């Protein structure tokens, strides 16, 4: 999505550098926290983002798509 992310030696920390704007991409949600983070990033990104494997998101946040759509987000779920 455009951010610069570096894993520090030893794998105990990550350094990120911001960009002026994120861009839409195809991404995969591997767990609940990743799903939520990707959804927030997608909502702020320019362009279309496809989040694959959203079952964690749907189980962990009841009605999240409906709630965000009610706030003006453009979200389409296809199974």
C-alpha positions in Angstrom: 0.0 0.0 0.0 3.1 2.2 -0.1 4.3 2.4 3.4 8.0 1.7 4.2 8.3 -1.1 6.8 11.6 -2.5 8.1 12.0 -5.5 10.4 14.8 -4.9 12.9 17.4 -7.6 13.3 16.2 -10.3 15.7 12.6 -9.7 14.7 11.5 -8.1 17.9 10.5 -4.7 16.4 9.4 -3.0 13.2 10.1 0.5 12.0 7.7 2.2 9.7 8.1 5.4 7.6 5.0 7.2 6.5 4.1 8.2 3.0 1.9 11.1 2.0 -0.9 8.7 1.1 -1.5 5.0 0.9 -2.6 3.3 -2.4 -5.1 0.6 -2.8 -3.8 -3.0 -3.2 -4.8 -6.6 -2.9 -4.0 -7.8 0.7 -4.5 -10.8 2.9 -5.9 -10.7 6.4 -4.1 -13.3 8.5 -5.7 -12.7 11.9 -8.1 -10.4 13.7 -5.7 -7.5 14.3 -4.3 -7.7 10.8 -7.9 -7.6 9.5 -8.8 -4.5 11.4 -5.5 -2.8 10.5 -5.9 -3.5 6.8 -9.5 -2.3 6.9 -8.5 1.0 8.4 -5.6 1.4 5.9 -8.0 0.5 3.0 -10.5 3.2 4.2 -7.8 5.8 4.1 -6.1 4.6 0.8 -6.5 6.1 -2.6 -8.0 3.6 -5.0 -9.5 0.2 -4.6 -8.3 -2.3 -2.0 -9.3 -5.9 -1.9 -8.9 -7.6 1.5 -8.9 -11.4 1.2 -9.7 -13.9 4.0 -12.0 -11.6 6.0 -13.5 -14.3 8.1 -11.5 -13.1 11.1 -12.9 -9.6 10.7 -16.5 -10.8 10.3 -16.2 -13.0 13.4 -14.4 -10.5 15.5 -16.3 -7.4 14.8 -20.1 -7.9 14.6 -21.7 -5.9 11.8 -18.5 -3.9 11.0 -19.4 -3.6 7.3 -22.9 -2.3 8.0 -21.6 0.1 10.6 -18.9 1.5 8.4 -21.2 1.7 5.4 -23.6 3.7 7.6 -20.8 6.2 8.2 -20.2 6.6 4.4 -17.6 3.9 3.7 -18.0 2.2 0.3 -17.5 -1.5 1.1 -18.6 -4.5 -0.9 -18.3 -8.0 0.4 -18.2 -11.0 -1.9 -17.9 -14.6 -0.7 
